[in-house]
């Protein structure tokens, strides 16, 4: 009976030790993966969210101004057509 308890104690120690090694290995792998991801992300030319939102707003404003100018040009061209027709007939 004494040897059986000792065997169980030894198995418990081995299992505990293996769990500690597995946890350490897990931490090591996570650390290495994090380093790799950071290296890859640093190599990419990414912008911050704030910069992206600022450029997005500028693009929307430019698109709206372009639409306003296109409407103005169309209006001016429409107004100029009758004058051209009148000049040709004289």
C-alpha positions as a Markdown table, in Angstrom:
| # | Residue | x | y | z |
|---|---|---|---|---|
| 1 | Unk | 0.0 | 0.0 | 0.0 |
| 2 | Unk | 2.9 | 2.3 | 0.8 |
| 3 | Unk | 4.5 | 1.8 | -2.6 |
| 4 | Unk | 1.1 | 2.4 | -4.3 |
| 5 | Unk | 0.8 | 5.8 | -2.6 |
| 6 | Unk | 4.4 | 6.6 | -3.5 |
| 7 | Unk | 3.7 | 5.7 | -7.1 |
| 8 | Unk | 0.6 | 7.9 | -7.2 |
| 9 | Unk | 2.6 | 10.8 | -5.6 |
| 10 | Unk | 5.4 | 10.4 | -8.2 |
| 11 | Unk | 2.8 | 10.3 | -11.0 |
| 12 | Unk | 1.2 | 13.4 | -9.6 |
| 13 | Unk | 4.6 | 15.2 | -9.5 |
| 14 | Unk | 5.3 | 14.2 | -13.1 |
| 15 | Unk | 1.9 | 15.3 | -14.2 |
| 16 | Unk | 2.3 | 18.6 | -12.4 |
| 17 | Unk | 5.7 | 19.1 | -13.9 |
| 18 | Unk | 4.4 | 18.3 | -17.4 |
| 19 | Unk | 1.6 | 20.8 | -16.9 |
| 20 | Unk | 4.2 | 23.5 | -15.9 |
| 21 | Unk | 6.3 | 22.7 | -18.9 |
| 22 | Unk | 3.3 | 22.8 | -21.2 |
| 23 | Unk | 2.3 | 26.2 | -19.8 |
| 24 | Unk | 5.8 | 27.5 | -20.2 |
| 25 | Unk | 5.9 | 26.2 | -23.8 |
| 26 | Unk | 2.5 | 27.8 | -24.5 |
| 27 | Unk | 3.8 | 31.2 | -23.2 |
| 28 | Unk | 6.9 | 30.8 | -25.3 |
| 29 | Unk | 4.9 | 30.0 | -28.5 |
| 30 | Unk | 2.5 | 32.9 | -27.8 |
| 31 | Unk | 5.4 | 35.3 | -27.4 |
| 32 | Unk | 7.1 | 34.2 | -30.6 |
| 33 | Unk | 3.9 | 34.4 | -32.5 |
| 34 | Unk | 3.2 | 37.9 | -31.1 |
| 35 | Unk | 6.7 | 39.0 | -32.2 |
| 36 | Unk | 6.2 | 37.6 | -35.7 |
| 37 | Unk | 2.8 | 39.3 | -36.1 |
| 38 | Unk | 4.3 | 42.6 | -34.9 |
| 39 | Unk | 7.1 | 42.3 | -37.3 |
| 40 | Unk | 4.7 | 41.6 | -40.2 |
| 41 | Unk | 2.4 | 44.5 | -39.2 |
| 42 | Unk | 5.3 | 46.9 | -38.9 |
| 43 | Unk | 6.4 | 45.9 | -42.4 |
| 44 | Unk | 3.0 | 46.8 | -43.8 |
| 45 | Unk | 2.3 | 50.5 | -44.6 |
| 46 | Unk | -0.9 | 50.8 | -42.5 |
| 47 | Unk | -2.5 | 54.0 | -41.4 |
| 48 | Unk | -4.1 | 54.8 | -38.1 |
| 49 | Unk | -7.9 | 54.8 | -37.8 |
| 50 | Unk | -7.9 | 58.6 | -37.2 |
| 51 | Unk | -5.9 | 59.2 | -40.3 |
| 52 | Unk | -8.2 | 57.0 | -42.3 |
| 53 | Unk | -11.3 | 58.7 | -41.1 |
| 54 | Unk | -9.8 | 62.2 | -41.9 |
| 55 | Unk | -9.0 | 61.1 | -45.4 |
| 56 | Unk | -12.4 | 59.5 | -45.8 |
| 57 | Unk | -14.1 | 62.8 | -44.8 |
| 58 | Unk | -11.9 | 64.8 | -47.2 |
| 59 | Unk | -12.8 | 62.4 | -50.0 |
| 60 | Unk | -16.5 | 62.8 | -49.3 |
| 61 | Unk | -16.2 | 66.6 | -49.2 |
| 62 | Unk | -14.3 | 66.5 | -52.5 |
| 63 | Unk | -16.9 | 64.2 | -54.1 |
| 64 | Unk | -19.7 | 66.6 | -53.0 |
| 65 | Unk | -17.8 | 69.6 | -54.4 |
| 66 | Unk | -17.2 | 67.7 | -57.7 |
| 67 | Unk | -20.9 | 67.1 | -57.9 |
| 68 | Unk | -21.7 | 70.8 | -57.3 |
| 69 | Unk | -19.2 | 71.9 | -59.9 |
| 70 | Unk | -20.5 | 69.4 | -62.5 |
| 71 | Unk | -24.0 | 70.7 | -61.9 |
| 72 | Unk | -22.8 | 74.3 | -62.3 |
| 73 | Unk | -20.9 | 73.4 | -65.5 |
| 74 | Unk | -24.0 | 71.7 | -66.9 |
| 75 | Unk | -26.1 | 74.8 | -66.1 |
| 76 | Unk | -23.6 | 77.1 | -67.7 |
| 77 | Unk | -23.3 | 75.0 | -70.8 |
| 78 | Unk | -27.1 | 74.8 | -71.1 |
| 79 | Unk | -27.3 | 78.6 | -70.8 |
| 80 | Unk | -24.5 | 79.0 | -73.4 |
| 81 | Unk | -26.2 | 76.9 | -76.1 |
| 82 | Unk | -29.0 | 79.3 | -77.0 |
| 83 | Unk | -26.5 | 82.1 | -77.4 |
| 84 | Unk | -24.4 | 80.0 | -79.8 |
| 85 | Unk | -27.5 | 79.1 | -81.8 |
| 86 | Unk | -28.5 | 82.8 | -81.9 |
| 87 | Unk | -25.1 | 83.9 | -83.1 |
| 88 | Unk | -25.0 | 81.3 | -85.9 |
| 89 | Unk | -28.4 | 82.4 | -87.3 |
| 90 | Unk | -27.4 | 86.1 | -87.6 |
